[in-house]
Amino acid sequence: MARIAFVTNRDGNDELYAMNADGSNSLRLTDDTALDFAPTWSPDGTKIAFQTDRGGNMAIYRIDALGANPTRLTNSTRNDYGPVWSPDGTKIAFYGQLVSSGFSGIYVMNADGTHQTRISGDVIEAWSPSWAPDGTKIAYISYPDSSYEIYTINADGSNAARLTYSPADDQAPAWSSDGTKIAFQTNRDGDYEVYTINVDGTNPTRLTKSP
């Protein structure tokens, strides 16, 4: 049965748990005084990447599906957040925030933590990475002027492209399973709604209409 990883403070501290998709067989995965967040499954379901402030600053860790073998993947003076696995499970993207300036960038590393590379170049604000289904591109958010916008970039850091141009905030990009569209949230209509766009930024389409 499919498993769901989640965060709960039912034991007094934010820890990672997993349960079956029907809510049964809940299992505590982490047991640490630090705060553990943002669990994400590897594509083969054998490991979970997450962010935690063990050691003082926020870092990316990896554990086995049953909670064994916690392994720190990033060791930096920056804070690292939001790990997401590549579709083939060989790499993890995340965003790192410099403590000194607060500026953030998109990084990609091997699943064992080696070869950490900043792919967002000199862009001083980039976060919320999301892999394309074929693993060739990553969508992310940047702040080019006065609002949050959606961008894509090749996984090797080439060909960054801005997809949205709105005075409102466009956030939380997520690819369609066929890789032809990106869903995102935006407050361009006053409250936050879900839109889609083509991967070249054309044809913005509003999907939800709710107060």
Salt bridges, closest charged atoms under 4 A:
ASP11 OD2 - ARG28 NH1 3.38
GLU15 OE2 - ARG28 NH2 3.32
ASP31 OD1 - ARG28 NH2 3.11
ASP32 OD2 - ARG54 NE 3.96
ASP36 OD2 - ARG54 NH2 2.98
ASP64 OD1 - LYS47 NZ 3.00
ASP80 OD1 - ARG78 NE 2.48
ASP145 OD2 - ARG162 NH1 3.71
GLU149 OE2 - ARG162 NH2 3.48
ASP170 OD2 - ARG188 NH2 2.72
ASP189 OD2 - ARG206 NH1 3.38
GLU193 OE2 - ARG206 NH2 3.19
